[in-house]
Amino acid sequence: MSALDRRRFLELAGWCTGSAIALALMPGSSLAAPRRFSRNPFTLGVASGDPTSSGIVLWTRLAPEPADPSALGSATIPVRWRVARDDRMRDVVAAGTATASPQLAHSVHVEVDRLRAGADHFFQFDTGGEESPVGHFRTAPDRHRWANQLTFAVATCQDHPSGYYTAYRDMVGNDLDLVLHLGDYTYEYFIGGSNRAEPVTGFEEEAVDLRTYRLRHTLYKLDPDLQAAHAAFPFVVVWDDHEVANDYSGLAPEFDSPSPEFTARRAAAYQAFYEHLPIRLRRARPEDTLRIYRRLDYGRLAEFTMFDDRQYRTDNPCGDGEALRCEAALTDDYTMSGWRQERWVRDGFDDTRARWSIVGQQVLLAELEHLPYEDERYWNDAWDGYPVARRRLLDSVADERVRNPVFFTGDWHSTFVNDLKLDFKDLAAPTVATEFVTPAITTGGDTTPYGPYYGPMVPFSPHIKYFEGDRRGYMKATVTRDELRVDLRFVSSVEDPNGTGRTERSFFVEDRRPGAVV
């Protein structure tokens, strides 16, 4: 890995479970005495993630000078944390001390356990006489019990210079159990201009190494609406391409071949992603840098399966970008998610007893021919570039008789509602699952339309039940035993700081009836 090899990264991030052990020392580090700061070090806010019935991941990062990742020097700084039942932090149920290590940009990750299931909790950090904002999370219900309702938001594609995070400000007005973020949390490009009024001085460089990836995450985390959403709800996050580089596949950059330079760049990006988000560090297998595919239970009502469509995929069989379907795409010689993850997904579908199987993943799963009236031309970065791998995935849904499979997808800066079929060319083929493609939080701003590009293709794909390419926003999903409801929340503007959100339309998936209806 860049600046930090994989084994050392895993060691440094290998903190102890919060409620069991109060103090976690980083290997090879000495714990410095609490220090005083010239300004509050919690400029990037607080966050929680990956809620279980008994636990949570808490996150913050000390950054008194946000534009200078080295401002705190080489000291390892103790940071106290506590979890309470009330927002005044008086009824404390768990507490301890974690360490902010310079090797991990003075970020703090605490895995708290032994909490009450299905309950609201509040948390806070302090160090050197300074306190962080108070955050909130709700634990999942006991895995053996029914929840009456689950409400979550789905977000993706939040390019900072494209505009304000109007969608997050709207989101905070809801009572959500969690937020699924499906990738493109940051964008790596050089920032040459912005639709925002505030300057981005000190953060403009293209992200290519650990220093610049850290700066990019820092810029995004400074946004007050994003901070408010992280403080209000636990996030369940996966990455897509722009956390590293546009349309990369595994170890291959777009339009290029694997190289030591790109491997180092990807490793640096993965480390910065971990440093800035509330995720558990899973002990990786030798070929993994950081494993982010995982499952989360929400009682007997729902199970979340989070994919990694980037790290393990083989290079696109028909090349990058848009291309005619090639013979290689019709073989079994490639994978979108890696062979081990494919087996893990199938095994999970076989084992699940949840009423609703909710899958969070990155790129368009339904078929979309780009020139349907001329030839079979597809966008290879999506599942269309990996049609046999897609068939294996949907076969596993059908073969394991998953009760209510619903896929939520990011990446496309557009909104789709799709019926998923084993054979998209057969109009009579049964629908085996439902896909909701969430709009971008900001990417494209108010003035970049995607509708004129995708719109002419949609009428030739009758499995696409709804398409909107020109609006930004997010999705809000409400799950009960009988149905899953998805509200399409579009915002009036991302370039006007006073933009607002509203529900444009709602779709429903009924129990045991795949496919969305109005």
For each residue, the residues with C-beta under 8 A, 3 or more apart:
1: 4 5 6 8 9 264 267 268 270 271 289
2: 209 210 264 265 267 268 271
3: 209 210 268 271
4: 1 8 9 12 103 210 271
5: 1 8 9
6: 1 9 10 267 284 289
7: 10 11
8: 1 4 5 11 12 103
9: 1 4 5 6 12 13 271 274 290
10: 6 7 13 14 281 283 284
11: 7 8 14 27
12: 4 8 9 26 27 101 103 104
13: 9 10 104 109 274 281
14: 10 11 281
15: 24 98 99 109 110 111
16: 20 21 23 24
17: 20 21 111 112 113
18: 21 22 58 81 94 96 98 110 111 112 113
19: 94 96 112 113 114 115
20: 16 17 113 114
21: 16 17 18 24 96
22: 18 95 96 97
23: 16 31 78 96 97 98
24: 15 16 21 97 98 99
25: 29 31 99
26: 12 29 76 99 101 103
27: 11 12
28:
29: 25 26 76 99 101
30: 76
31: 23 25 76 78 99
32: 35 75 76 77 78
33: 78
34: 77 78 127 128 129
35: 32 75 77 127 128
36: 128 129
37: 40 41 64 128 130
38: 64
39: 43 64 65
40: 37 43 64 130
41: 37 62 63 64 72 127 128 130
42: 45 46 60 62 125 130 131 132 133
43: 39 40 63 64 66 222
44: 60 61 63 66 218 221 222 227 276
45: 42 60 132 133 221 227 230 231
46: 42 58 59 60 123 124 125 132 133 134 135 230 231
47: 58 59 60 135 230 231 235 277 278
48: 51 56 57 58 59 123 135 136 137 230 233 234 235 278
49: 56 57 59 234 235 236 237 277 278 279
50: 56 57 234 236 278 279 280 294 296
51: 48 55 56 137 138 139 140 177 178 234 296
52: 55 56 139 140 296 297
53: 117 118 139 140 141 142 143 297 299
54: 113 114 115 116 117 139
55: 51 52 111 112 113 114 115 139
56: 48 49 50 51 52 83 111 112 115 121 123 137 139 234
57: 48 49 50 109 110 111 112 278 279 280
58: 18 46 47 48 81 83 108 109 110 112 123 125 135 278
59: 46 47 48 49 107 108 109 110 276 277 278
60: 42 44 45 46 47 79 107 108 125 132
61: 44 100 105 106 107 108 221 275 276
62: 41 42 72 77 79 100 106 107 108 127
63: 41 43 44 66 69 71 106 218
64: 37 38 39 40 41 43 71 72
65: 39 68 71
66: 43 44 63 218 222
67: 201 202 203 215 218
68: 65 71
69: 63 105 211 214 215 218
70: 73
71: 63 64 65 68
72: 41 62 64 75 77 100 102 106
73: 70 102
74: 102
75: 32 35 72 102
76: 26 29 30 31 32 99 100 101 102
77: 32 34 35 62 72 99 100 106 127 128
78: 23 31 32 33 34 97 98 99 100 127
79: 60 62 97 98 99 100 108 125 126 127
80: 95 96 97 98 125 126 127
81: 18 58 95 96 97 98 108 110 123 124 125
82: 89 92 94 95 96 123 124
83: 56 58 92 93 94 95 112 115 121 122 123
84: 87 88 89 90 91 92 93 121 122 123 124
85: 91 93 119 120 121 122
86: 89 90 91 122
87: 84 122 134 136
88: 84
89: 82 84 86 92 122 124 134
90: 84 86
91: 84 85 86
92: 82 83 84 89 95
93: 83 84 85 115 116 121
94: 18 19 82 83 112 114 115
95: 22 80 81 82 83 92
96: 18 19 21 22 23 80 81 82 110
97: 22 23 24 78 79 80 81
98: 15 18 23 24 78 79 80 81 108 109 110
99: 15 24 25 26 29 31 76 77 78 79 108
100: 61 62 72 76 77 78 79 104 106 107 108 127
101: 12 26 29 76 104 106 107
102: 72 73 74 75 76 105 106
103: 4 8 12 26
104: 12 13 100 101 107 271 274 275
105: 61 69 102 214 272 275 276
106: 61 62 63 72 77 100 101 102
107: 59 60 61 62 100 101 104 275 276
108: 58 59 60 61 62 79 81 98 99 100 125
109: 13 15 57 58 59 98 278 279 280 281
110: 15 18 57 58 59 81 96 98
111: 15 17 18 55 56 57 280
112: 17 18 19 55 56 57 58 83 94 115 123
113: 17 18 19 20 54 55
114: 19 20 54 55 94
115: 19 54 55 56 83 93 94 112 119 121 139
116: 54 93 119 121 139
117: 53 54 139 140 141 142 145
118: 53 138 139 140 141 142 145 147 299
119: 85 115 116 138 139
120: 85 136 137 138
121: 56 83 84 85 93 115 116 136 137 138 139
122: 83 84 85 86 87 89 134 135 136
123: 46 48 56 58 81 82 83 84 112 134 135 136 137
124: 46 81 82 84 89 131 132 133 134 135
125: 42 46 58 60 79 80 81 108 131 132
126: 79 80 129 130 131 132
127: 34 35 41 62 77 78 79 80 100 130
128: 34 35 36 37 41 77
129: 34 36 126
130: 37 40 41 42 126 127
131: 42 124 125 126
132: 42 45 46 60 124 125 126 135
133: 42 45 46 124 227 231
134: 46 87 89 122 123 124 231
135: 46 47 48 58 122 123 124 132 230 231 232
136: 48 87 120 121 122 123 231 232 233
137: 48 51 56 120 121 123 233 234
138: 51 118 119 120 121 177 178 234
139: 51 52 53 54 55 56 115 116 117 118 119 121
140: 51 52 53 117 118 143 177 296 297 298 299
141: 53 117 118 145 146 147 298 299 301
142: 53 117 118 145 299
143: 53 140 297 299 300
144: 299 300
145: 117 118 141 142 299 300
146: 141 299 300 301 481
147: 118 141 150 298 299 300 301 302
148: 480
149: 478 479 480
150: 147 177 298 301 302 477 478 479
151: 174 175 176 177 476 477 478 479
152: 176 177 178 179 180 476 477 479
153: 171 174 176 178 179 180 233 474 475 476 477
154: 179 180 182 360 408 410 436 438 474 475 476 477
155: 158 167 168 171 179 180 181 182 410 438 441 474
156: 181 182 183 184 240 410 411 438 440 441
157: 183 184 410 411 413 440 441 442 443
158: 155 165 184 185 186 220 226 440 441 442 443
159: 162 184 187 242 440 442 443 444
160: 186 187 191 194 196 200 219 220 223 442
161: 191 193 194 195 196 200
162: 159 195 440 442 443 444 445 494
163: 166 195 196 442 445 446 472 493 494 495
164: 195 196 225 442 494 495 496 497 499
165: 158 168 169 223 225 226 229 441 442 494
166: 163 169 170 225 442 472 491 492 493 494 499 500 501
167: 155 170 171 441 442 472 473 474 489 491 494 501
168: 155 165 171 172 223 225 226 228 229 441
169: 165 166 172 173 225 228 501
170: 166 167 173 473 474 489 491 500 501
171: 153 155 167 168 174 176 179 229 233 474 476 489 501
172: 168 169 225 228 229 232
173: 169 170
174: 151 153 171 476
175: 151
176: 151 152 153 171 179 232 233 476
177: 51 138 140 150 151 152 233 234 298
178: 51 138 152 153 233 234 235 236
179: 152 153 154 155 171 176 229 233 234 235 236
180: 152 153 154 155 235 236 237 304 306 360 408
181: 155 156 185 235 236 237 238
182: 154 155 156 238 240 360 361 362 408 409 410 411 438
183: 156 157 237 238 239 240 241 242 243 362 410 411
184: 156 157 158 159 187 240 241 242 243 410 411 440 443
185: 158 181 220 237 239 243 273 277
186: 158 160 207 213 216 217 220 242 243
187: 159 160 184 216 242 443
188: 206 207 208 213 216 242 243 244 245 246 269
189: 206
190: 204 205 206
191: 160 161 194 200 203 204
192: 204
193: 161
194: 160 161 191 198 199 200
195: 161 162 163 164 445 446 494 495
196: 160 161 163 164 200 497
197: 497
198: 194
199: 194
200: 160 161 191 194 196 203 204 219
201: 67 204
202: 67 215
203: 67 191 200 215 216 218 219
204: 190 191 192 200 201
205: 190 208 212 215
206: 188 189 190 212
207: 186 188 212 213 215 216 269 272
208: 188 205 212 213 265
209: 2 3 212 213 264 265 268
210: 2 3 4 213 214 268 271 272
211: 69 214 215
212: 205 206 207 208 209 215 216
213: 186 188 207 208 209 210 216 217 268 269 271 272 273
214: 69 105 210 211 217 218 272 275 276
215: 67 69 202 203 205 207 211 212 218 219
216: 186 187 188 203 207 212 213 219 220 272
217: 186 213 214 220 221 272 273 275 276
218: 44 63 66 67 69 203 214 215 221 222 276
219: 160 200 203 215 216 222
220: 158 160 185 186 216 217 223 226
221: 44 45 61 217 218 226 227 276
222: 43 44 66 218 219 227
223: 160 165 168 220 226 227
224: 227 228
225: 164 165 166 168 169 172 228 229
226: 158 165 168 220 221 223 229 230
227: 44 45 133 221 222 223 224 230 231
228: 168 169 172 224 225 231 232
229: 165 168 171 172 179 225 226 232 233 235
230: 45 46 47 48 135 226 227 233 235 278
231: 45 46 47 133 134 135 136 227 228
232: 135 136 172 176 228 229
233: 48 136 137 153 171 176 177 178 179 229 230
234: 48 49 50 51 56 137 138 177 178 179 278
235: 47 48 49 178 179 180 181 229 230 277 278
236: 49 50 178 179 180 181 296 304 306 360
237: 49 180 181 183 185 277 278 279 292
238: 181 182 183 292 293 306 307 308 360 361 362
239: 183 185 243 244 270 273 292 308 310 362
240: 156 182 183 184 243 309 310 362 363 410 411
241: 183 184 244 245 246 247 248 310 362 381 411
242: 159 183 184 186 187 188 245 246
243: 183 184 185 186 188 239 240 269 270 273
244: 188 239 241 248 265 266 269 270 310
245: 188 241 242 248 253 254 262 265 266 269
246: 188 241 242 254
247: 241 254 320 321 381
248: 241 244 245 252 253 254 262 266 310
249: 252 254 310 313 314 315 316 320 381
250: 258 310 311 312 313 314 315
251: 258 262 263 266
252: 248 249 256 257 258 262 315
253: 245 248 256 259 262
254: 245 246 247 248 249 320
255: 320 321
256: 252 253 259 262
257: 252
258: 250 251 252 262 263
259: 253 256 262 263
260: 263 264
261: 264 265
262: 245 248 251 252 253 256 258 259 265 266
263: 251 258 259 260 266 267
264: 1 2 209 260 261 267 268
265: 2 208 209 244 245 261 262 268 269
266: 244 245 248 251 262 263 269 270 289
267: 1 2 6 263 264 270 271 289
268: 1 2 3 209 210 213 264 265 271 272
269: 188 207 213 243 244 245 265 266 272 273
270: 1 239 243 244 266 267 273 274 289 290
271: 1 2 3 4 9 104 210 213 267 268 274 275 290
272: 105 207 210 213 214 216 217 268 269 275 276
273: 185 213 217 239 243 269 270 276 277 290
274: 9 13 104 270 271 277 279 281 290
275: 61 104 105 107 214 217 271 272
276: 44 59 61 105 107 214 217 218 221 272 273
277: 47 49 59 185 235 237 273 274
278: 47 48 49 50 57 58 59 109 230 234 235 237
279: 49 50 57 109 237 274 292
280: 50 57 109 111 294
281: 10 13 14 109 274 290
282: 290 291 294
283: 10
284: 6 10 288 289 290 291
285: 288 291 340
286:
287:
288: 284 285 291 311
289: 1 6 266 267 270 284 311
290: 9 270 271 273 274 281 282 284
291: 282 284 285 288 294 308
292: 237 238 239 279 306 308 311
293: 238 306 307 308 337 341 344
294: 50 280 282 291 306
295: 303 304 305 306 348
296: 50 51 52 140 236 303 304 306
297: 52 53 140 143 302 303 304 354
298: 140 141 147 150 177 301 302 303 304 354
299: 53 118 140 141 142 143 144 145 146 147 302
300: 143 144 145 146 147 353 354 355
301: 141 146 147 150 298 354 355 356 479 480 481
302: 147 150 297 298 299 354 355 356 357 358 479
303: 295 296 297 298 348 352 354 356 357 358
304: 180 236 295 296 297 298 358 359 360
305: 295 345 348 357 358 359 360
306: 180 236 238 292 293 294 295 296 359 360 361
307: 238 293 337 341 345 359 360 361 362
308: 238 239 291 292 293 311 312 337 338 341
309: 240 313 336 337 361 362 363
310: 239 240 241 244 248 249 250 313 362
311: 250 288 289 292 308 338
312: 250 308 335 337 338 340 341
313: 249 250 309 310 334 335 336 337 338 386
314: 249 250 317 333 334 335
315: 249 250 252 334
316: 249 319 320 380 381 385 386
317: 314 326 328 329 331 333 334 380 385 386
318: 323 324 325 326 328 329 378 380 385
319: 316 323 326 380
320: 247 249 254 255 316 380 381
321: 247 255 379 380 381
322: 370 377 378 379 380
323: 318 319 326 377 378 380
324: 318 375 376 377
325: 318 329 330 376 377 378 387
326: 317 318 319 323 329
327: 330 331
328: 317 318 331 333 334
329: 317 318 325 326 334 385 386 387 388
330: 325 327 387 388
331: 317 327 328 334 388
332: 388
333: 314 317 328
334: 313 314 315 317 328 329 331 386 388 389
335: 312 313 314 338 339 342 386 389
336: 309 313 383 386 389 390 393
337: 293 307 308 309 312 313 341 342 345 389 393
338: 308 311 312 313 335 341 342
339: 335 342 343
340: 285 312 343 344
341: 293 307 308 312 337 338 344 345
342: 335 337 338 339 345 346 389 392 393
343: 339 340 346 347
344: 293 340 341 347 348
345: 305 307 337 341 342 348 349 393 396
346: 342 343 349 350 396 400
347: 343 344 350 351
348: 295 303 305 344 345 351 352
349: 345 346 352 357 396 397 400 402 405
350: 346 347 400
351: 347 348
352: 303 348 349 357 402
353: 300
354: 297 298 300 301 302 303 357 403
355: 300 301 302 403 404 481 511
356: 301 302 303 403 404 406 479 484
357: 302 303 305 349 352 354 402 403 404 405 406
358: 302 303 304 305 406 408 479
359: 304 305 306 307 405 406 407 408
360: 154 180 182 236 238 304 305 306 307 408
361: 182 238 306 307 309 365 407 408 409 410
362: 182 183 238 239 240 241 307 309 310 409 410 411
363: 240 309 381 382 383 409 410 411 412
364: 368 379 382 383 384 409 411 412 416 437
365: 361 382 383 390 393 407 409 418 420 435
366: 383 416 418 419 420 424 435 461 463 464
367: 378 384 387 424 461 463
368: 364 378 379 382 384 454 457 458 461 464
369: 372 376 377 378 457 460 461
370: 322 377 378 379 457
371: 374 375 377
372: 369 457 460 461
373: 460
374: 371 377
375: 324 371
376: 324 325 369
377: 322 323 324 325 369 370 371 374
378: 318 322 323 325 367 368 369 370 382 384 385
379: 321 322 364 368 370 382 384 385
380: 316 317 318 319 320 321 322 323 384 385
381: 241 247 249 316 320 321 363 385
382: 363 364 365 368 378 379 385 411 412
383: 336 363 364 365 366 386 387 389 390 393
384: 364 367 368 378 379 380 387 390
385: 316 317 318 329 378 379 380 381 382
386: 313 316 317 329 334 335 336 383 389 390
387: 325 329 330 367 383 384 390 391
388: 329 330 331 332 334 391 392
389: 334 335 336 337 342 383 386 392 393
390: 336 365 383 384 386 387 393 394
391: 387 388 394 395 422
392: 342 388 389 395 396
393: 336 337 342 345 365 383 389 390 396 397
394: 390 391 397 398 420 421 422 432 433
395: 391 392 398 399 422
396: 345 346 349 392 393 399 400
397: 349 393 394 400 402 405 420 432 433
398: 394 395 401 422 432
399: 395 396
400: 346 349 350 396 397
401: 398
402: 349 352 357 397 405 433
403: 354 355 356 357 511 512
404: 355 356 357 484 509 511 512 514
405: 349 357 359 397 402 432 433 434 514
406: 356 357 358 359 433 434 435 436 484 509
407: 359 361 365 420 433 434 435 436
408: 154 180 182 358 359 360 361 435 436 438 475 477
409: 182 361 362 363 364 365 412 416 435 436 437 438
410: 154 155 156 157 182 183 184 240 361 362 363 437 438
411: 156 157 182 183 184 240 241 362 363 364 382 437
412: 363 364 382 409 416 437 450
413: 157 439 440 443 444 448 450 469
414: 437 439 440 450 451 454 467 468 469
415: 437 438 439 466 467 468 469 471 473 488
416: 364 366 409 412 435 436 437 464 466 467
417: 434 435 436 437 464 465 466 467 486 507 516
418: 365 366 434 435 436 437 463 464 465
419: 366 431 434 435 463 465 514 515 516
420: 365 366 394 397 407 431 432 433 434 435 463 514
421: 394 424 426 429 430 431 432 463
422: 391 394 395 398 429 430 432
423: 426 429
424: 366 367 421 429 461 463
425:
426: 421 423 429
427: 462
428:
429: 421 422 423 424 426
430: 421 422
431: 419 420 421 434 463 514 515
432: 394 397 398 405 420 421 422 514
433: 394 397 402 405 406 407 420 514
434: 405 406 407 417 418 419 420 431 509 514 515 516
435: 365 366 406 407 408 409 416 417 418 419 420
436: 154 406 407 408 409 416 417 418 475 477 486 507 516
437: 364 409 410 411 412 414 415 416 417 418
438: 154 155 156 182 408 409 410 415 474 475
439: 413 414 415 468 471 472 473 474 475 488 490
440: 156 157 158 159 162 184 413 414 443 444 472
441: 155 156 157 158 165 167 168 472 473 474 494
442: 157 158 159 160 162 163 164 165 166 167 445 472 494
443: 157 158 159 162 184 187 413 440 472
444: 159 162 413 440 447 448 449 450 472
445: 162 163 195 442 448 472 494 495
446: 163 195 472 493 494 495 496
447: 444 495
448: 413 444 445
449: 444 452 453 469 470
450: 412 413 414 444 453 454 469 470
451: 414 454 455 467 468 469 470
452: 449 455 456 469
453: 449 450 469
454: 368 414 450 451 457 458 467 469
455: 451 452 458 467 469
456: 452 459
457: 368 369 370 372 454 460 461
458: 368 454 455 461 464 467
459: 456
460: 369 372 373 457
461: 366 367 368 369 372 424 457 458 464
462: 427
463: 366 367 418 419 420 421 424 431
464: 366 368 416 417 418 458 461 467
465: 417 418 419 507 515 516
466: 415 416 417 505 507 516
467: 414 415 416 417 451 454 455 458 464
468: 414 415 439 451 471 488 490 504
469: 413 414 415 449 450 451 452 453 454 455
470: 449 450 451
471: 415 439 468 490 491 504
472: 163 166 167 439 440 441 442 443 444 445 446 490 491 494
473: 167 170 415 439 441 488 489 490 491 501
474: 153 154 155 167 170 171 438 439 441 489
475: 153 154 408 436 438 439 486 487 488 489
476: 151 152 153 154 171 174 176 486 487 489 503
477: 150 151 152 153 154 408 436 484 485 486 487
478: 149 150 151 484 485 487
479: 149 150 151 152 301 302 356 358 483 484 485
480: 148 149 301 483 484
481: 146 301 355 511
482: 510 511
483: 479 480 508 509 510 511
484: 356 404 406 477 478 479 480 508 509
485: 477 478 479 506 507 508
486: 417 436 475 476 477 506 507 508 509 516
487: 475 476 477 478 503 505 506
488: 415 439 468 473 475 503 504 505 506 507
489: 167 170 171 473 474 475 476 501 502 503 504
490: 439 468 471 472 473 501 502 504
491: 166 167 170 471 472 473 494 499 500 501
492: 166 496 499 500 501 502
493: 163 166 446 496 498 499
494: 162 163 164 165 166 167 195 441 442 445 446 472 491 499
495: 163 164 195 445 446 447 499
496: 164 446 492 493 499
497: 164 196 197
498: 493
499: 164 166 491 492 493 494 495 496
500: 166 170 491 492
501: 166 167 169 170 171 473 489 490 491 492
502: 489 490 492
503: 476 487 488 489 506
504: 468 471 488 489 490
505: 466 487 488 518
506: 485 486 487 488 503 518
507: 417 436 465 466 485 486 488 516 517 518
508: 483 484 485 486 516 517 518
509: 404 406 434 483 484 486 513 514 515 516 517
510: 482 483 513 517
511: 355 403 404 481 482 483
512: 403 404
513: 509 510
514: 404 405 419 420 431 432 433 434 509
515: 419 431 434 465 509
516: 417 419 434 436 465 466 486 507 508 509
517: 507 508 509 510
518: 505 506 507 508
